[in-house]
């Protein structure tokens, strides 16, 4: 899925709302929706684990921060705008999407129309404006998924035994796992073995240098972000 399609996917979910309607005050912030479970909050981001069981819905909630999401498990979703339109969209597992909701907040409710749970790892960017960080340069094995004024995201898939050269991460960010597996991360000359579980994430501070190797017997896949 190319970047324009990913952005359009999230735009469909948001129904291309251009302003906050007067009834937005009746909705809860995303962080107060029962299905948006806050797993990390620091000065840069607020990270949610979102599980929507089959046939279940979120409450009407407002997104008022710039926002990105990785669909750990996709499904067919119904998006209802409070007092407005309804749209249905199929979001594939592994989709990475972004919404610039700080400028154009949205209020909606999401219902899972599939027989499997919809699982998302998502985050709000708490830094109020872009331009605070410069993102790193990475090996071609890191495939750019998103690149805008607020963040850059890469997808990395490593086959068993495969490694990638060291990078120096110049901006803070996240790693979100899309598969189970085992990697060896070499940081400042020391090996760190990390067992990854699908849907787990790791906060990665700026100014860290590391190389990666798949130390398991199955492919591993994850998405890495850096803020701008």
RAJO-V315290 format. One line per field, one symbol per residue. ss: DSSP state (a for helix, b for strand, c for the rest). burial: 1 if it has 16 or more other C-alpha atoms within 10 Angstrom, else 0. A space follows every 50 residues. Layout:
# RAJO-V315290
ss = ???
burial = ???
This chain:
# RAJO-V315290
ss = ccaaaaaaaaaaaccccccccaaaaacbbaaacccbbbbbbcccbbbbbb bbccccbcccbbbcccbbbbbbbcbbbbbbbccccbbbbbbccccbbbbc cccccbbbbbbbcccccbbbbbbbbcccccccccccccccccbbbbbccc bbbbbbbbccccbbbbbbbcccbbbbbcccbbbbbbbccbbbbbbbcccc bbbbcccbbbbbbbcccccbbbbbbbbc
burial = 00000111111111101001000100101110101111000000111111 11110111111111111111111111111111000101001011111111 11011111111111001111111111100000001001000101111001 11111111010011001111111111111111111110000000010111 1011010001111111001111111111
